[in-house]
Amino acid sequence: MASESNPTLRRRELGFLLRQLRTERGLSLDEVTERAMFSATKLSRLETGRVGASPRDIRDLCIVYGITAADERERLMALAREGKQRAWWQQFDLPYATYVGLEAEATSISQYDTDLVSGLLQVEGYARAIFESGDPPLEPAAIAQRIEARTRRQALLAQDDGPLFRCIIDEGALRRLIGGAAVMRAQLARVIEAARLPRVTIQVVAARNRSAPWTRKQLHAPRIQQANSE
């Protein structure tokens, strides 16, 4: 798993702990928000990690939940601070930034796509061709940013403590000419290279095994170790 600060995971961990504290005390969302004096919507978003918590939010909730131990309060405060930090991928304004945050600390990642090679395996030319064919079209600067972000994401596969990566690729995705013949040669070489990495498993579904009618299917499933309350 990545050692860089990951606000997405810190917010999720904090939310898990806050929800646990509430349920252990048998309190509903409405009961807590009435005592803490903020909306049920806000508390729900805090508990799901969709928004970061402020120091005041943590102080108020500690009072409601009767948390007096200094070390427990500091743990919650530290998670709140880390949840407000900016991760490297946030500078790129990615529409899938939350997924990248989950991916960065996943213990395993499973991917399947009938039409395209996984983004974690794409070479620059292949990724560029996909981004350039987008609808609506992206500006050149946005394309460059997304390619850079995609390249940085791929570093996960070579890390000694990185996630286990299992990718199932349809044979048609490997035969589909994207970006030209030279790009596809480089892409196939990249897939072969990645398959040799110790934490990577790549499987190809032969075209003859496909069921009809054939429509695009995708699966992207990062698995993350559950936060520990102890």
Buried (B, 14 or more C-beta within 10 A) or exposed (E): BBEEBBBBBBBBBBBBBBBBBBEEEEBEBEBBBEBBEBEBEBBBBBBBBEBBBEEEBBBBBBEBBEBEEEEBBEBBBEBBBBBBEEBBBBEBEBEBBBBBBBBBBBEBBBBBBBBBBBBBBBBBBBBBBBBEEEEEEBEEEBBBBBBEBBEBBBEBBEEEEBBBBBBBBBBBBBEEEBBEEEBBEBBBEBBEEBBEBEBBBBEBBEEEEEEEEEEEEEEBEBEBEEBEEE
